[in-house]
């Protein structure tokens, strides 16, 4: 294996997690001569979480920028946009890009992210069928909303609901199609899912649960969606938001160990000691990651390792809460969603104020929390879930929040 100690750190991908890694490396005084970033997108890292706000016309593209161009040059960081890496040569420690550039590396980080999962039905290649994943997707949806009336979003998870609300805010008549019997089924139970559905419908969305698409219809432009019961819904735009698949092709072709994602250890090392992976493309143990927060934890762990810091803890999984705001409705979910045979449930609902809460308790320990409408106690519930502390002293008051429980204890 050829080694060039003066070769730079090379990063494949420039999403939010890769950018957080770069910022941590700069803050910790990294040892590399420079950092070279190859980015498949035409623009440098931006706040992907804010794409729904851009779609809803609440922010501008400028608001999405994470760092200005001069920040990168100031810190000897070379960012090459629209130039993804196409091949890794592990033996010679170099990568080859789509432009034919050959770039040696001392260490290599794969932050290739994920791709939207396809439906596997006919018509997905028609004009007017979009994913909701990137700035380019969002720009195309905004353009469609300016010239068409009807949109259909496939997927009632948080990404699908954000897309639907953004298009509704742009003036489109929007239908959400979700195959589960309630929206946000990975974060909410049936009761809270139904509360949220009712609130979304009050705001003008049409939400169909328990339905899945059979085919997308049209010659060149999508014109309708055929459902599994052969109902046909006319539309001008279809947005697919049904999950993500880790981008592992680059790693697989290089011979790195992959399962659903690129397999890594607690220092984010792959099966090749000089190559690391983090974010949505990575897999730690049996877990892959669809949220940005665990990716930020990985970025911190990897930066500490690459900067040769003492007492590096490495990455460890913890319960990551889901914090959402759909149509102005705050939602907080952490830990288990479904009760087991030994689970006790504490549940409350305030219909007029559109508030709902449910706590799952096992052996006097909180294992799940779900809040809709009022999420003030969410962070405290997350601490209880993570610490697995005994709540016996204040179990009867736990639904009322931390101040009540401290008084009870």
C-alpha positions as CSV (number, residue, x, y, z in Angstrom):
1,X,0.0,0.0,0.0
2,X,1.4,3.4,-1.0
3,X,1.4,6.0,1.8
4,X,1.9,9.7,1.3
5,X,2.0,11.4,4.7
6,X,1.6,14.9,3.2
7,X,-1.6,13.9,1.3
8,X,-4.7,15.8,2.5
9,X,-7.8,14.5,4.3
10,X,-10.3,13.8,1.6
11,X,-14.1,13.9,2.3
12,X,-16.6,12.4,-0.2
13,X,-19.8,14.3,0.2
14,X,-20.7,17.7,1.6
15,X,-23.9,17.6,3.5
16,X,-24.7,18.9,7.0
17,X,-22.8,16.1,8.8
18,X,-19.7,16.5,6.6
19,X,-19.8,20.2,7.3
20,X,-20.1,19.6,11.0
21,X,-17.1,17.3,10.8
22,X,-15.1,20.0,9.0
23,X,-16.0,22.6,11.6
24,X,-15.0,20.3,14.5
25,X,-11.7,19.5,12.8
26,X,-11.0,23.2,12.4
27,X,-11.9,23.9,16.0
28,X,-9.7,21.1,17.3
29,X,-6.6,22.1,15.3
30,X,-6.5,19.1,12.9
31,X,-3.1,17.8,11.7
32,X,-3.8,17.7,7.9
33,X,-2.0,19.8,5.3
34,X,-5.4,20.6,3.9
35,X,-8.9,19.2,3.5
36,X,-10.3,18.4,0.1
37,X,-14.1,17.9,-0.2
38,X,-15.7,16.4,-3.3
39,X,-19.4,17.2,-3.5
40,X,-22.0,15.7,-5.8
41,X,-24.3,18.6,-5.5
42,X,-23.8,21.9,-7.4
43,X,-23.6,24.0,-4.1
44,X,-21.7,23.6,-0.9
45,X,-23.3,22.3,2.3
46,X,-26.6,23.9,3.2
47,X,-29.2,23.5,5.9
48,X,-31.3,20.6,4.5
49,X,-33.7,20.8,7.5
50,X,-34.8,24.2,6.2
51,X,-35.8,22.9,2.7
52,X,-39.4,22.6,3.9
53,X,-39.3,26.3,5.0
54,X,-37.9,27.3,1.6
55,X,-40.7,25.3,-0.1
56,X,-43.3,27.1,2.1
57,X,-41.7,30.5,1.1
58,X,-40.7,31.2,4.8
59,X,-37.0,31.6,4.1
60,X,-34.7,32.3,1.1
61,X,-31.9,30.1,-0.4
62,X,-29.4,32.5,1.2
63,X,-30.8,31.6,4.6
64,X,-29.8,27.9,4.0
65,X,-26.1,28.7,3.6
66,X,-24.0,27.1,6.5
67,X,-20.7,28.9,5.8
68,X,-19.6,31.5,3.2
69,X,-17.1,30.6,0.5
70,X,-14.3,32.7,2.2
71,X,-14.6,30.5,5.3
72,X,-13.4,27.5,3.4
73,X,-10.4,29.2,1.8
74,X,-9.5,30.8,5.1
75,X,-9.1,27.4,6.6
76,X,-7.3,25.7,3.7
77,X,-10.4,23.7,2.7
78,X,-10.8,23.0,-1.0
79,X,-14.5,22.3,-1.9
80,X,-15.2,20.9,-5.4
81,X,-18.9,21.1,-6.1
82,X,-20.6,19.0,-8.8
83,X,-17.7,16.6,-8.7
84,X,-18.5,13.4,-6.9
85,X,-15.9,10.6,-6.3
86,X,-16.6,7.6,-8.6
87,X,-13.9,5.2,-7.5
88,X,-11.7,4.5,-4.4
89,X,-8.2,3.0,-5.0
90,X,-7.4,1.7,-1.6
91,X,-4.0,0.2,-2.6
92,X,-2.6,3.5,-3.8
93,X,-4.7,5.6,-1.3
94,X,-6.3,7.8,-3.9
95,X,-9.8,8.6,-5.3
96,X,-11.0,9.2,-8.8
97,X,-13.7,11.8,-9.5
98,X,-16.4,12.1,-12.1
99,X,-14.1,14.7,-13.9
100,X,-11.3,12.2,-14.1
101,X,-9.3,13.9,-11.3
102,X,-7.0,11.6,-9.3
103,X,-6.6,12.8,-5.7
104,X,-4.3,11.1,-3.1
105,X,-5.4,11.0,0.5
106,X,-3.9,10.3,3.9
107,X,-7.3,9.6,5.4
108,X,-10.6,9.3,3.6
109,X,-14.1,10.1,4.9
110,X,-17.2,8.8,3.2
111,X,-20.2,11.1,3.9
112,X,-22.2,10.1,0.8
113,X,-25.5,10.3,2.6
114,X,-28.6,8.5,1.3
115,X,-31.0,8.5,-1.6
116,X,-34.8,8.6,-1.6
117,X,-36.3,5.1,-1.8
118,X,-38.1,4.4,-5.1
119,X,-41.6,3.0,-5.1
120,X,-40.9,0.3,-7.7
121,X,-44.1,1.0,-9.7
122,X,-44.6,2.1,-13.3
123,X,-44.5,5.8,-14.1
124,X,-41.8,7.0,-11.7
125,X,-39.8,8.4,-14.5
126,X,-42.5,10.7,-15.8
127,X,-42.1,14.5,-15.8
128,X,-43.7,16.0,-12.7
129,X,-42.6,13.1,-10.4
130,X,-40.1,14.4,-7.8
131,X,-38.3,13.3,-4.7
132,X,-38.0,15.8,-1.8
133,X,-34.4,15.5,-0.8
134,X,-32.2,18.3,-2.2
135,X,-32.2,21.9,-3.1
136,X,-32.6,21.0,-6.7
137,X,-35.8,19.0,-5.8
138,X,-37.1,22.0,-3.9
139,X,-36.5,24.4,-6.7
140,X,-38.3,22.1,-9.1
141,X,-41.3,21.8,-6.8
142,X,-41.5,25.6,-6.3
143,X,-41.5,26.0,-10.1
144,X,-44.3,23.5,-10.5
145,X,-46.3,25.1,-7.8
146,X,-46.1,28.4,-9.7
147,X,-47.8,26.9,-12.8
148,X,-50.0,24.0,-11.6
149,X,-52.9,23.5,-9.1
150,X,-52.8,19.9,-7.8
151,X,-50.1,17.9,-6.0
152,X,-50.1,14.5,-4.5
153,X,-47.5,13.5,-1.9
154,X,-46.8,9.8,-1.4
155,X,-45.7,9.2,2.2
156,X,-47.1,10.5,5.5
157,X,-43.9,10.6,7.4
158,X,-42.4,13.9,8.5
159,X,-40.7,14.6,5.2
160,X,-43.9,13.9,3.3
161,X,-46.0,16.1,5.6
162,X,-43.4,18.9,5.4
163,X,-43.5,18.7,1.6
164,X,-47.3,18.7,1.6
165,X,-47.5,21.7,3.9
166,X,-45.0,23.6,1.8
167,X,-46.9,23.0,-1.4
168,X,-50.2,24.0,0.3
169,X,-48.6,27.2,1.4
170,X,-47.6,27.8,-2.2
171,X,-51.3,27.6,-3.1
172,X,-51.7,24.1,-4.4
173,X,-54.5,21.6,-3.6
174,X,-52.5,18.8,-1.9
175,X,-53.4,15.2,-1.2
176,X,-51.2,13.1,1.1
177,X,-51.3,9.3,0.5
178,X,-50.0,7.1,3.3
179,X,-50.1,3.3,3.4
180,X,-50.2,3.0,7.2
181,X,-53.4,3.6,9.1
182,X,-52.1,6.8,10.6
183,X,-49.6,9.5,9.7
184,X,-46.2,9.7,11.4
185,X,-46.6,6.0,12.4
186,X,-42.9,5.7,13.4
187,X,-43.3,8.6,15.9
188,X,-46.9,8.6,16.9
189,X,-49.6,6.1,18.0
190,X,-53.0,5.8,16.4
191,X,-54.7,8.3,18.6
192,X,-52.1,11.1,18.2
193,X,-51.8,10.3,14.5
194,X,-55.6,10.8,14.1
195,X,-55.4,14.1,16.1
196,X,-52.7,15.3,13.7
197,X,-54.6,14.2,10.7
198,X,-57.7,16.1,11.8
199,X,-55.6,19.3,12.4
200,X,-53.9,19.0,8.9
201,X,-57.3,18.6,7.3
202,X,-58.5,21.7,9.1
203,X,-55.6,23.5,7.5
204,X,-56.6,22.4,4.0
205,X,-54.7,19.2,3.3
206,X,-56.5,16.0,2.1
207,X,-55.0,13.1,4.0
208,X,-55.7,9.5,2.8
209,X,-54.4,6.8,5.2
210,X,-54.5,3.1,4.5
211,X,-53.8,3.6,0.8
212,X,-50.8,2.9,-1.4
213,X,-50.1,3.7,-5.1
214,X,-50.3,1.1,-7.8
215,X,-49.1,3.1,-10.8
216,X,-48.3,6.7,-11.9
217,X,-50.2,7.5,-15.0
218,X,-49.4,9.7,-18.0
219,X,-47.5,9.7,-21.3
220,X,-44.7,12.2,-20.7
221,X,-46.1,14.2,-17.9
222,X,-47.7,12.6,-14.8
223,X,-51.5,13.1,-14.9
224,X,-52.8,10.8,-12.2
225,X,-52.1,8.2,-9.5
226,X,-53.8,4.9,-9.6
227,X,-54.3,3.5,-6.1
228,X,-54.2,-0.2,-5.0
229,X,-58.0,-0.3,-5.1
230,X,-57.9,1.1,-8.7
231,X,-59.2,4.5,-7.6
232,X,-57.6,7.2,-9.9
233,X,-56.6,10.6,-8.5
234,X,-55.8,13.4,-11.0
235,X,-52.7,15.4,-10.2
236,X,-50.1,17.7,-11.8
237,X,-47.2,16.9,-9.4
238,X,-46.3,13.8,-7.5
239,X,-43.8,14.0,-4.6
240,X,-42.3,10.7,-3.4
241,X,-41.3,10.8,0.3
242,X,-41.3,7.1,1.4
243,X,-37.9,6.7,3.1
244,X,-34.2,6.6,2.3
245,X,-31.5,4.1,1.3
246,X,-27.9,4.6,2.4
247,X,-25.5,5.3,-0.5
248,X,-23.0,2.4,-0.3
249,X,-22.1,1.9,-4.0
250,X,-18.8,3.6,-3.7
251,X,-17.8,1.6,-0.6
252,X,-19.1,-1.7,-2.0
253,X,-17.1,-1.3,-5.2
254,X,-14.0,-0.5,-3.1
255,X,-14.5,-3.8,-1.2
256,X,-15.4,-2.2,2.1
257,X,-17.7,-4.2,4.4
258,X,-21.2,-3.1,4.0
259,X,-24.6,-4.3,5.2
260,X,-27.5,-1.9,4.8
261,X,-25.0,0.9,5.3
262,X,-21.2,1.1,5.4
263,X,-20.1,-0.7,8.5
264,X,-18.1,1.3,11.1
265,X,-16.8,1.0,14.6
266,X,-17.0,3.6,17.4
267,X,-14.2,5.7,15.8
268,X,-16.2,5.6,12.6
269,X,-13.5,3.4,10.9
270,X,-14.6,1.1,8.1
271,X,-13.0,-2.2,7.3
272,X,-10.1,-0.3,5.8
273,X,-8.1,1.4,8.6
274,X,-7.5,4.7,6.7
275,X,-11.2,5.1,5.6
276,X,-14.0,6.3,7.7
277,X,-17.8,6.8,7.2
278,X,-20.4,8.8,9.0
279,X,-24.0,10.1,8.6
280,X,-26.8,8.4,6.7
281,X,-24.4,6.2,4.6
282,X,-23.0,4.6,7.8
283,X,-24.1,1.6,9.9
284,X,-23.0,1.2,13.5
285,X,-23.9,-2.3,14.8
286,X,-27.3,-2.9,13.4
287,X,-28.3,0.7,13.2
288,X,-28.5,3.1,10.3
289,X,-29.4,6.8,10.8
290,X,-32.0,8.9,9.1
291,X,-31.7,12.0,11.4
292,X,-29.0,14.6,11.5
293,X,-28.5,14.6,15.3
294,X,-26.7,11.2,15.5
295,X,-24.6,12.3,12.5
296,X,-23.5,15.3,14.5
297,X,-22.5,13.0,17.4
298,X,-20.5,10.9,14.9
299,X,-18.8,14.0,13.5
300,X,-17.6,15.0,16.9
301,X,-16.3,11.5,17.7
302,X,-14.5,11.3,14.3
303,X,-13.0,14.8,14.7
304,X,-11.6,13.9,18.1
305,X,-10.1,10.7,16.7
306,X,-8.6,12.4,13.7
307,X,-7.1,15.2,15.8
308,X,-5.5,12.5,18.0
309,X,-7.1,13.8,21.2
310,X,-6.6,11.9,24.4
311,X,-9.4,10.1,26.2
312,X,-11.6,9.9,23.0
313,X,-14.9,8.3,24.0
314,X,-15.9,7.3,20.5
315,X,-19.5,7.1,19.1
316,X,-22.2,5.4,21.1
317,X,-25.9,5.3,20.3
318,X,-28.4,7.0,22.5
319,X,-32.1,7.5,22.3
320,X,-32.5,10.4,19.8
321,X,-35.8,12.3,20.1
322,X,-37.8,13.4,17.1
323,X,-38.7,17.0,17.3
324,X,-41.0,18.2,14.6
325,X,-43.3,21.1,13.8
326,X,-45.9,20.3,11.2
327,X,-48.2,23.2,10.2
328,X,-47.2,24.9,13.4
329,X,-48.1,21.9,15.5
330,X,-45.1,20.9,17.7
331,X,-44.5,17.1,18.0
332,X,-42.0,15.3,20.3
333,X,-41.4,11.6,20.3
334,X,-38.6,9.6,22.0
335,X,-38.1,5.9,22.9
336,X,-40.6,3.2,22.3
337,X,-43.7,3.9,20.3
338,X,-45.6,0.6,20.8
339,X,-46.3,-0.9,24.3
340,X,-45.2,-4.4,25.2
341,X,-46.8,-7.0,27.5
342,X,-45.3,-5.4,30.6
343,X,-45.9,-1.8,29.7
344,X,-47.9,0.6,31.7
345,X,-49.4,3.6,29.8
346,X,-50.2,7.1,31.1
347,X,-52.2,9.0,28.6
348,X,-53.9,12.4,28.5
349,X,-55.7,14.5,25.9
350,X,-57.0,18.1,25.8
351,X,-59.3,18.2,22.7
352,X,-60.0,22.0,22.5
353,X,-56.3,22.8,22.8
354,X,-55.3,20.0,20.5
355,X,-52.9,18.5,23.0
356,X,-52.1,14.8,23.5
357,X,-49.5,13.0,25.5
358,X,-48.6,9.4,26.2
359,X,-45.9,7.9,28.4
360,X,-44.8,4.2,28.4
361,X,-43.4,2.8,31.7
362,X,-41.8,-0.6,32.4
363,X,-40.5,-1.7,35.8
364,X,-40.8,1.9,37.1
365,X,-38.7,3.3,34.3
366,X,-39.8,5.5,31.4
367,X,-39.2,3.8,28.1
368,X,-41.3,6.0,25.7
369,X,-42.7,9.5,25.5
370,X,-45.0,11.0,22.9
371,X,-46.2,14.6,23.0
372,X,-48.4,16.6,20.5
373,X,-49.3,20.3,20.9
374,X,-47.4,20.9,24.2
375,X,-43.8,19.6,24.1
376,X,-42.4,21.6,27.0
377,X,-41.5,18.5,29.0
378,X,-40.0,16.5,26.1
379,X,-36.3,17.1,26.9
380,X,-36.8,16.0,30.5
381,X,-38.6,12.8,29.4
382,X,-35.7,12.1,27.1
383,X,-33.3,12.4,30.0
384,X,-35.4,10.0,32.0
385,X,-35.4,7.5,29.1
386,X,-31.7,7.7,28.5
387,X,-30.8,7.5,32.2
388,X,-33.3,4.7,32.9
389,X,-33.7,6.0,36.4
390,X,-36.4,4.8,38.8
391,X,-39.4,7.1,38.8
392,X,-41.3,5.5,41.7
393,X,-41.1,8.6,43.9
394,X,-43.0,10.8,41.4
395,X,-44.7,8.3,39.1
396,X,-48.1,9.6,39.9
397,X,-47.1,13.2,38.9
398,X,-44.9,12.5,35.9
399,X,-47.5,13.6,33.4
400,X,-47.5,17.1,34.9
401,X,-43.8,17.6,34.2
402,X,-40.5,18.2,36.1
403,X,-41.5,20.9,38.6
404,X,-44.5,18.8,39.9
405,X,-42.3,15.7,40.1
406,X,-39.5,17.5,42.0
407,X,-42.1,18.8,44.5
408,X,-43.6,15.2,44.8
409,X,-40.1,13.7,45.3
